[in-house]
Amino acid sequence: VVSKILLLKIRSNIMKELSLHIYMSPFCSTCKNVISTIELLNKIIKNVNFTIINIHESISLASDNKVAAIPTTIIYKDKIETNRFVGAIQIKTIIEELLSDI
């Protein structure tokens, strides 16, 4: 469960533009779990741009961003990559990373 205090901190303290991109495949079961987490966060946190990218539809974008495995989650602050995760990622880890980039 996401702490209400953490969410309030994210909502009120984001000063820079934050984006989270997840590269996935609809055939990947791990991707589906990560996407459900991202969709939940997207409903709760309005100051972060969440983008889900299907690697089969955006091959060149995945290649340009050096995505070698899926799911790959990349966090950007002011359009500069600040962190990258490959594989499953917990909601707590995502929130901690978003907070660290504030």
C-alpha positions in Angstrom: 0.0 0.0 0.0 1.3 3.4 -0.9 1.8 5.7 2.0 -0.4 8.8 1.9 2.4 10.9 3.2 4.7 9.8 0.4 2.0 10.6 -2.2 1.4 14.0 -0.7 5.2 14.7 -0.7 5.4 13.7 -4.4 2.3 15.8 -5.3 3.5 18.9 -3.4 7.2 18.9 -4.0 7.8 18.1 -7.6 9.7 21.1 -9.0 11.2 19.6 -12.1 9.5 17.8 -15.0 9.6 14.0 -14.2 8.8 11.3 -16.7 8.7 7.6 -16.3 8.9 5.4 -19.4 8.3 1.7 -19.4 9.3 -0.4 -22.4 7.3 -3.5 -22.6 5.8 -6.3 -24.8 2.1 -7.4 -24.6 3.4 -11.0 -24.6 5.5 -10.5 -21.4 3.9 -11.5 -18.1 6.4 -9.6 -16.0 5.6 -6.5 -18.2 1.9 -6.8 -17.4 2.6 -6.8 -13.6 4.8 -3.7 -13.9 2.3 -2.0 -16.2 -0.5 -2.5 -13.6 1.7 -0.7 -11.0 2.4 2.1 -13.5 -1.3 2.5 -14.3 -2.1 2.7 -10.5 0.6 5.4 -10.0 -0.7 7.3 -13.0 -4.1 7.6 -11.4 -2.6 8.8 -8.1 0.3 11.0 -9.1 -0.6 13.7 -11.6 2.8 15.6 -11.7 4.7 12.7 -13.4 4.4 11.9 -17.1 4.0 8.1 -17.3 4.5 6.5 -20.7 4.0 2.9 -21.7 6.0 2.0 -24.9 5.3 -1.2 -26.8 8.7 -2.3 -28.2 7.0 -4.0 -31.1 5.5 -0.7 -32.2 8.4 1.5 -31.4 11.5 -0.5 -32.3 13.7 2.5 -33.2 12.7 4.3 -30.0 13.7 1.2 -27.9 16.9 0.9 -29.9 17.7 4.6 -29.4 17.3 4.3 -25.7 19.4 1.1 -25.6 16.6 -1.1 -24.3 18.1 -4.6 -24.3 15.5 -6.5 -22.1 11.9 -6.0 -21.0 10.4 -4.6 -19.0 12.8 -1.6 -18.8 11.7 1.3 -16.7 13.5 4.6 -17.3 13.1 7.7 -15.1 13.8 11.1 -16.6 14.2 14.5 -14.8 14.1 17.4 -17.2 14.5 15.0 -20.1 17.8 13.5 -18.7 17.8 9.9 -17.7 18.3 9.6 -13.9 17.7 5.9 -13.4 16.9 2.7 -15.2 15.5 -0.6 -14.0 15.4 -3.9 -15.9 12.8 -6.5 -14.9 10.2 -6.4 -12.3 10.1 -3.3 -10.0 8.1 -2.7 -6.9 5.8 0.3 -6.4 7.8 1.3 -3.3 11.0 1.5 -5.4 9.4 3.6 -8.1 8.1 6.1 -5.4 11.5 6.2 -3.7 13.1 7.0 -7.1 10.6 9.7 -7.9 11.1 11.3 -4.5 14.9 11.1 -4.9 14.6 13.1 -8.2 12.6 15.9 -6.6 
